[in-house]
């Protein structure tokens, strides 16, 4: 249960960043003015305020003094900063998981709702080891067998952590094309696994059928993570080399609109399972 876990350090850093940005604006200071006061680069202040960089405790104390933050509030923020420096479970896989995706997993770990549309692939949280191994082999990257095994180990650990969190609502929209793209030797395991996972109480799996035609998400897959106050929602878009995060309210609203439009076009949960069962029988 999420309530029995410590909060993600990624979420703490994000929360601290938002508070520091708010305090600076309330103090009517620019990032350049703050950078000069702390004798650091303006880009460092910008990265701290967007949670792309942590902040040293001594630098935070100097910031809080500059912003004239009351002692009790300053104590809370210093505690938050120390907590943000702790390691998350996923960081032990740093040898095979890029930092951009580690940040995503840190957010995913603390989210209350995760909604995604996958255009070409089975979502990582729903992949069998054989399917994931096939994807890794197709990446055109030279990896040792040990590295491949580590990536699969990480994928399984992430599935246990996320699917096992009944406080997290998981909503998957899977394009029917990704089901037909499965190699025959992988379908026998992957399709029954999708059916089984879709029956979990916190999982909603819907297939977007071929007959949908052109739709608003033709440009690719995306994930929307919802947190609830005080943490704003975030959209994540994975690319070949990194990941793109969108937090601006207008951008999040746009992707929410697209997701709801897609959801209205999908098969319901029962019909989605029926389609999966039909495809499994055809193997």
C-alpha positions as CSV (number, residue, x, y, z in Angstrom):
1,X,0.0,0.0,0.0
2,X,1.3,3.5,-0.9
3,X,0.4,4.8,2.6
4,X,2.8,2.3,4.1
5,X,5.8,3.5,2.0
6,X,8.0,6.4,2.3
7,X,7.4,9.1,-0.2
8,X,9.5,9.1,-3.4
9,X,12.6,11.3,-3.1
10,X,11.8,12.4,-6.7
11,X,8.5,13.8,-5.6
12,X,10.1,15.5,-2.6
13,X,12.6,17.2,-4.8
14,X,9.8,18.4,-7.1
15,X,7.8,19.7,-4.2
16,X,10.9,21.6,-2.8
17,X,11.6,23.0,-6.3
18,X,8.1,24.4,-6.6
19,X,8.2,25.9,-3.1
20,X,11.6,27.6,-3.8
21,X,10.3,29.0,-7.1
22,X,7.2,30.4,-5.3
23,X,9.3,31.9,-2.5
24,X,11.6,33.6,-5.0
25,X,8.7,35.1,-6.9
26,X,7.1,36.3,-3.7
27,X,10.4,38.0,-2.9
28,X,10.3,39.8,-6.3
29,X,13.7,38.4,-7.2
30,X,14.9,37.1,-10.6
31,X,16.9,33.9,-11.0
32,X,19.8,36.1,-12.1
33,X,19.7,38.1,-8.8
34,X,19.5,35.0,-6.7
35,X,22.4,33.4,-8.6
36,X,24.5,36.5,-7.9
37,X,23.6,36.5,-4.2
38,X,24.6,32.8,-3.9
39,X,27.6,33.1,-6.3
40,X,26.3,30.4,-8.5
41,X,25.2,30.3,-12.2
42,X,21.8,31.4,-13.2
43,X,21.3,28.0,-14.9
44,X,21.9,26.3,-11.5
45,X,19.0,28.2,-10.0
46,X,16.8,27.4,-12.9
47,X,17.7,23.7,-12.7
48,X,17.0,23.7,-8.9
49,X,13.6,25.3,-9.4
50,X,12.6,22.8,-12.1
51,X,13.8,19.8,-10.0
52,X,16.5,18.9,-12.5
53,X,19.2,19.5,-9.9
54,X,19.3,19.0,-6.2
55,X,20.5,21.7,-3.8
56,X,23.2,21.6,-1.1
57,X,21.9,22.2,2.4
58,X,24.2,25.2,2.9
59,X,22.9,26.8,-0.4
60,X,19.4,26.1,0.7
61,X,20.0,27.9,4.1
62,X,21.4,30.9,2.2
63,X,18.3,30.9,-0.1
64,X,15.9,30.8,2.8
65,X,17.7,33.6,4.5
66,X,17.6,35.6,1.3
67,X,13.9,35.0,1.0
68,X,13.4,35.8,4.7
69,X,11.6,32.6,5.4
70,X,10.3,32.2,9.0
71,X,12.3,29.7,11.1
72,X,9.6,27.0,11.4
73,X,9.0,27.1,7.6
74,X,12.7,27.0,7.0
75,X,13.1,23.9,9.2
76,X,10.4,22.1,7.2
77,X,12.1,22.9,3.9
78,X,15.5,21.8,5.2
79,X,14.0,18.5,6.3
80,X,12.3,18.1,2.9
81,X,15.7,18.7,1.2
82,X,17.4,16.1,3.3
83,X,14.6,13.6,2.4
84,X,15.0,14.4,-1.3
85,X,18.6,13.3,-1.1
86,X,17.7,9.8,-0.1
87,X,17.8,6.9,-2.6
88,X,14.7,5.4,-4.2
89,X,14.5,1.6,-4.8
90,X,15.1,2.1,-8.5
91,X,18.5,3.8,-8.2
92,X,20.3,0.5,-7.6
93,X,19.6,-0.1,-11.3
94,X,21.4,3.0,-12.3
95,X,23.8,1.0,-14.3
96,X,21.1,0.0,-16.9
97,X,18.4,2.7,-16.4
98,X,19.1,6.2,-17.7
99,X,18.6,9.1,-15.3
100,X,15.7,10.5,-17.3
101,X,13.7,7.3,-16.8
102,X,14.8,7.0,-13.1
103,X,13.1,10.4,-12.6
104,X,9.9,9.1,-14.2
105,X,9.9,6.0,-12.0
106,X,10.4,8.2,-9.0
107,X,7.3,10.1,-9.9
108,X,5.3,7.0,-10.9
109,X,6.1,5.5,-7.5
110,X,4.2,8.3,-5.7
111,X,1.4,9.0,-8.2
112,X,-2.2,8.4,-7.3
113,X,-3.3,7.8,-10.9
114,X,-1.3,6.6,-14.0
115,X,-3.0,6.9,-17.4
116,X,-1.2,6.0,-20.6
117,X,-1.7,5.4,-24.3
118,X,0.7,3.1,-26.1
119,X,0.6,3.2,-29.8
120,X,3.2,0.5,-30.9
121,X,4.2,-1.4,-27.8
122,X,2.7,-3.3,-24.9
123,X,3.2,-1.0,-21.8
124,X,6.3,-1.8,-19.8
125,X,4.3,-2.5,-16.7
126,X,2.4,-5.2,-18.6
127,X,5.3,-6.8,-20.5
128,X,6.4,-10.4,-19.9
129,X,10.2,-11.0,-19.6
130,X,10.3,-12.7,-23.0
131,X,8.6,-9.7,-24.7
132,X,10.9,-7.2,-22.9
133,X,14.0,-9.2,-23.9
134,X,12.8,-9.1,-27.6
135,X,12.4,-5.4,-27.4
136,X,15.9,-4.9,-25.8
137,X,17.4,-7.1,-28.6
138,X,15.8,-5.0,-31.2
139,X,17.2,-1.7,-29.9
140,X,20.4,-1.7,-32.0
141,X,22.5,-1.2,-28.9
142,X,25.3,-3.6,-28.0
143,X,24.6,-5.0,-24.6
144,X,26.1,-7.9,-22.6
145,X,23.8,-10.7,-21.5
146,X,24.4,-9.4,-17.9
147,X,23.1,-6.0,-18.9
148,X,20.0,-7.5,-20.6
149,X,19.3,-9.6,-17.5
150,X,19.6,-6.5,-15.3
151,X,17.2,-4.6,-17.5
152,X,14.7,-7.4,-17.1
153,X,15.3,-7.5,-13.4
154,X,14.5,-3.8,-13.2
155,X,11.4,-4.2,-15.3
156,X,10.1,-7.0,-13.0
157,X,10.9,-5.0,-9.9
158,X,9.0,-2.0,-11.3
159,X,6.0,-4.2,-12.0
160,X,6.0,-5.5,-8.5
161,X,6.2,-2.1,-7.0
162,X,3.6,-0.4,-9.2
163,X,1.0,-3.2,-9.9
164,X,1.2,-4.1,-6.2
165,X,0.3,-0.6,-5.1
166,X,-3.5,-0.8,-4.7
167,X,-3.6,2.9,-3.9
168,X,-2.5,3.7,-7.5
169,X,-5.2,3.6,-10.2
170,X,-3.6,2.3,-13.4
171,X,-5.4,3.0,-16.7
172,X,-3.9,1.6,-19.9
173,X,-5.0,2.2,-23.5
174,X,-3.3,-0.2,-25.8
175,X,-3.5,0.2,-29.6
176,X,-4.7,-3.0,-31.3
177,X,-1.8,-2.7,-33.7
178,X,0.6,-3.6,-30.8
179,X,-1.2,-6.8,-30.2
180,X,-0.8,-8.0,-33.8
181,X,2.8,-7.0,-33.9
182,X,3.7,-9.6,-31.2
183,X,5.9,-12.4,-32.5
184,X,4.1,-15.8,-32.5
185,X,6.4,-17.3,-29.9
186,X,5.8,-14.4,-27.5
187,X,2.0,-14.1,-28.0
188,X,1.5,-17.4,-26.2
189,X,2.8,-15.8,-22.9
190,X,2.0,-12.1,-23.4
191,X,-1.7,-12.3,-24.3
192,X,-2.7,-14.4,-21.3
193,X,-0.6,-12.2,-19.1
194,X,-2.5,-9.1,-20.3
195,X,-5.8,-10.8,-19.5
196,X,-4.6,-11.9,-16.1
197,X,-3.2,-8.4,-15.2
198,X,-6.3,-6.7,-16.4
199,X,-8.3,-8.5,-13.7
200,X,-6.4,-6.8,-10.9
201,X,-8.6,-4.4,-8.9
202,X,-6.4,-1.3,-9.6
203,X,-5.9,-2.0,-13.4
204,X,-8.1,-0.8,-16.2
205,X,-7.0,-2.1,-19.6
206,X,-8.7,-0.9,-22.8
207,X,-7.9,-1.7,-26.4
208,X,-8.2,0.9,-29.1
209,X,-9.5,-1.1,-32.1
210,X,-8.3,-0.8,-35.7
211,X,-11.6,0.6,-36.7
212,X,-11.0,3.8,-34.8
213,X,-9.3,5.4,-37.8
214,X,-7.5,8.7,-37.4
215,X,-7.5,10.1,-33.9
216,X,-5.9,12.9,-31.8
217,X,-2.9,10.8,-30.6
218,X,-1.5,9.7,-33.9
219,X,1.8,11.4,-33.1
220,X,2.7,8.9,-30.3
221,X,2.4,7.4,-26.9
222,X,2.3,9.3,-23.6
223,X,1.7,8.9,-19.9
224,X,-0.2,11.2,-17.5
225,X,0.7,11.0,-13.8
226,X,-1.8,12.4,-11.3
227,X,-0.8,13.3,-7.8
228,X,-3.4,15.5,-6.1
229,X,-2.6,18.6,-4.1
230,X,-0.1,20.0,-3.6
231,X,1.8,18.3,-6.4
232,X,0.8,19.2,-10.0
233,X,0.1,16.5,-12.6
234,X,2.8,15.7,-15.2
235,X,2.9,14.3,-18.7
236,X,5.8,12.1,-19.7
237,X,6.7,11.3,-23.3
238,X,9.5,8.8,-23.9
239,X,11.9,9.3,-26.8
240,X,14.7,7.2,-28.3
241,X,17.3,9.1,-26.3
242,X,15.6,10.5,-23.3
243,X,12.2,11.6,-21.9
244,X,10.2,14.8,-22.1
245,X,8.3,16.1,-19.1
246,X,5.4,18.5,-19.5
247,X,4.0,20.2,-16.4
248,X,2.5,23.4,-17.7
249,X,-1.3,23.4,-16.9
250,X,-2.2,24.0,-20.5
251,X,-0.1,21.1,-21.7
252,X,-1.5,18.7,-19.1
253,X,-5.1,19.8,-19.9
254,X,-4.4,19.1,-23.6
255,X,-3.2,15.6,-22.9
256,X,-6.1,15.0,-20.5
257,X,-8.4,16.0,-23.3
258,X,-6.7,13.7,-25.8
259,X,-6.8,10.8,-23.3
260,X,-10.5,11.1,-22.6
261,X,-11.2,11.3,-26.4
262,X,-9.2,8.1,-26.9
263,X,-10.9,6.4,-23.9
264,X,-14.3,7.1,-25.5
265,X,-13.2,5.3,-28.6
266,X,-11.8,2.1,-26.9
267,X,-13.4,-1.2,-26.3
268,X,-14.8,-1.5,-22.7
269,X,-12.9,-3.8,-20.2
270,X,-14.9,-6.9,-21.0
271,X,-14.7,-6.5,-24.8
272,X,-11.0,-5.8,-24.5
273,X,-10.5,-9.0,-22.6
274,X,-12.6,-10.9,-25.1
275,X,-10.4,-9.6,-27.9
276,X,-7.3,-10.7,-26.1
277,X,-8.7,-14.1,-25.5
278,X,-9.7,-14.4,-29.2
279,X,-6.2,-13.5,-30.3
280,X,-4.7,-15.9,-27.8
281,X,-6.8,-18.8,-29.2
282,X,-5.6,-18.0,-32.7
283,X,-1.9,-18.6,-31.8
